[in-house]
């Protein structure tokens, strides 16, 4: 059955400080990357279109918290 998430991880890489605000999403062997301002897919990393759409929705629902976490993590 496609498109069912049991648990996905949303995270930043410490080395990404010089890139625009973004988030990485990992589930099993797939890793996607979304820019946060504006929200848009940078790479799907093996996720299906349905999964990407669900991730996009989650990011939009938590957009302000994700941006806040980015700026808190990188101190800017």
N, C-alpha and C positions, 0 to 999 in steps of 0.2 A: 504494500500500500504506500503510495507516494505522498509526500508532503506532511507527514506526521512527525512533529518534533517531540522527543522525550525530554531533551535538555540541550540547549545550545549555549555557548559561551560568548559573551560580548566583552571585548577587551581592547586595550591599547598596547602598542609596542613602545618601550622607552626610547628607542632610536628614531621614532617618527616625529620627534619634536619640531623638526624644520618643515614638515609637510602641513598642508591645510588640515583643519579639524576633520577627523574621520574615526571610524570604528571598524574593528575586525570582528567577524562572527564565525565561530567554529562549531561544527557538529560532525562527529566521527572523523572522516578523512577529508572533509570539505572546509574550505576557509574562504569567506567572501569579505569584501571591503566596500564600505559605503562612505562617501563624503557626507559631512553633516551640515554644511552650509553653502548651498542648499543641499537637501537630502537627495542623493543620487547614487546609483550603483557604479562603483569603479571596476570591480571584478567579481564574477559570480562564483569562482573557485569550485565548480562542480555542483553547486546547488541547482535544482530544477527551476523553471520559471515560476511554478506554484510556490516553491519554497522561498524564492527571492521576493515574491509578492508578499508573503507572510512576514518575512524579515523587514521589508520596507514598511509595512504597517506597524510593526512593533517599534521600529525606530521613530516613525512619525508620532506614535503615541507617547513616547518617552524622550522626545527630541530635546526639550529644555534641560532635562536631567542629564542626558548624555553630553550636551555641550558644556554644562556646568562641571561635569566630571572631567571632561577633557581639559578645561582651563584650570581646574584644581590640580589635576595630575601633573600638567606641564608648567604650572605656575605663571600662566599669562592670561 
